[in-house]
Amino acid sequence: MDLTLYRPNVGVVLFNPEGRVWLGRRVNTPGPSNWQFPQGGVDTDEDLYAAALRELREETGVVSTAWLGRTADWITYDFPKDYQGAKIARGWRGQKQVWFALRFTGEDSEVDLMADQHVEFDAWRWADLHEAVSLVAPFKRATYEQVTEAFGRFADPRAVADPGPSGSTCA
C-alpha cells in the first residue's frame, strides 16, 4: 500500500476513570452514524503525540490527560467514492492514522466544544468502547474495530499504561 496517498492523521480514544470513552457528535452531520473519537491532521514534521494532544484540545477543550498507549503502525481508511470533502479535492485517497489512548484526569466541566474556532462536535457523551464502532460513519468502522481491539484493555480502570510516550514525527 502506498501510504503517500493518505493524509497523515492522529486519533484519540479518551478513557474516563471508569473505563468509558469520550464520543462527540459531528456538527452538521446527519445521524445516526455521526459520533466519533477526536481526530485530526498532522502538520509537516509535527510529533504525532503532540498532534494528538493539540487535536484533543482543539476539538474538546480537554488538556488533563495521562498516557496509556498508542497503535504501533498506521491504520488507513479510504474516503467513500461519493465523498465531497476538501481533502479528496487535494488528492488524498483517504487517511492514515496513528491512534493514542489517554486517560482523562480532569472533571467533565473541562470539556468545551467551543474551545477552537473550528467547531467539530455539537454534543458529547461517555460510552462503552465497543459502542463506538456502530456509531461512527460506515467507512471508518474497520478502523474503529482495529482501534477498539488495540485499546480494549484500557477500558479496565486498573489497566497499566504502556511505556511511552515515544516521540515520532510524521513523514
N, C-alpha and C positions, 0 to 999 in steps of 0.2 A: 504494500500500500504506500502510495506517495503522500507522506504527511505534509508536504509543502502545499498541497491543495486545500488544507484545512486550517481555519483560523485558530490561532492559539487562544486558549480559554482556560479558566480555572472555575471550579465549583466548590461550594462549602456545604457540608452537612453539619449543622449546628445542633448538638445534643444538649438538652437541659439536664439538670442534676438527676431527674427521674428516668432519663434514657429516652425521652420523646424528642422528636426532631422538629425544627422550625420549617414551616412551609408558608410561602407567600402566594397570594392570588395575583396573577399578572394583570396589570392595569389595561383596560380597553381590550381585553381578550375574552371572547365569549366562552362560557363553560360547556361541558363540565370538566374538560381536560386543561385547566388553566392555572393549576397550582404547581409550584416547583421550588427547588432549593435556590439560594442565591448563586449566581454565576456571572461571569463577565470576561471581557477580553484582557489580554496581557499586552502591555506596552513593550516595544523593542528593548531587549536586554533587561527587562524587569524580572526580578526574582519572583518565582512562582508563588512562594508563600506570602511575600509582600503584596503581590497582586490579589491573592485570596483575601487577605485582611483588608485591603483597600476596597475591593468589591463588596465585602460584607458590610463595611462601614457605610459605603455609599448607598447600598440598597436597603439596609435595615437599621442603620444607626448604631449597631452593636460594635462595641470595642472590648468588652470584658469577656475574654476567652482564654482557654488553656488548650494547648496542643494535645491531640490524641493520635493522629496518624495521617497518612496520605496514600493514594494509589501509587503503585510503583511505576506504571507506564502511562502513556497517553491512551485515552479512551476516545474513540471517534464516533460521530454520527453524521449522516448526510442530511442536508436540507431536503424537504419534500419537493417533488417536481413542480408543484404549484406555489412554492414559497416565493413571496414577493418582497422580501426584506432587502435592505441596502447591502447586507453582507454578500448576498449572492450576486448582486449587481457589481460588486467589487471583485468578482471572480472566485470567491470561495465555494468549494463543493460542500462544505459542512464545517464542523468544528472538531478540534482535537482538545481534549480536556485532561488536566490533572485535577483530582479531587482531594480535598482536605477535610478531615474530621476534626471538629473542635468542640470542646465542652463550654457551654455558656456559664459564666461565673457571675453574671450580673443579675439584676432584677428585671422582670418583664417590662417595667416602665422605661427601661433603656431603649427599647425598640422604637424607632422613629422612621416611619416610611417616607417622611418628607425630608430626610437628612441631606439629600442631594437634589439639585435642580432637575435631574432626570429621574423622575419617579418611576420605579419598576413595578411596585406592588400597591394594591389598594386595600388589602386585608392580609392578616396573617393568623396562624394558629399553631399550636403544638399538636403533633400527630405521631402515630406509630410509624416506625421507619418503613416497613413494608407497604404501608398505605400509599406512600408517595408514588409508587410505580403505576398505580391505577389512576392517579390524579394528574399526572404530567401529560403533555402533548404526546400523542402516539409515536411520533418519530424520535422521541427521546427515551422511550420506555426501555429499550435494550440497554442503554447507558445506565439508566436508573437501576435496572436489575443487577448490573455489574457492581455499581456503587453500593447498593444495599447489601450485596453479598460480601464485598470487601470490608464494610464497616459494621456489619451486624453485631459483632462482639461489643461495640461501644454503646449499644442500647442497654447494656447492663451497667448501672451506675457505679459498680465496683470495678469496671474494666480498667486495666492498666494501659497507659499510653505507650505507643511505640516510641523507639528512640527518635529524637529529632528535635526541632525541625532541621531538615537538611536543606541547605541553600542550593537552589538551582535556578538558572535563568532560562528564559525562553530562547530557542534558536530560531 
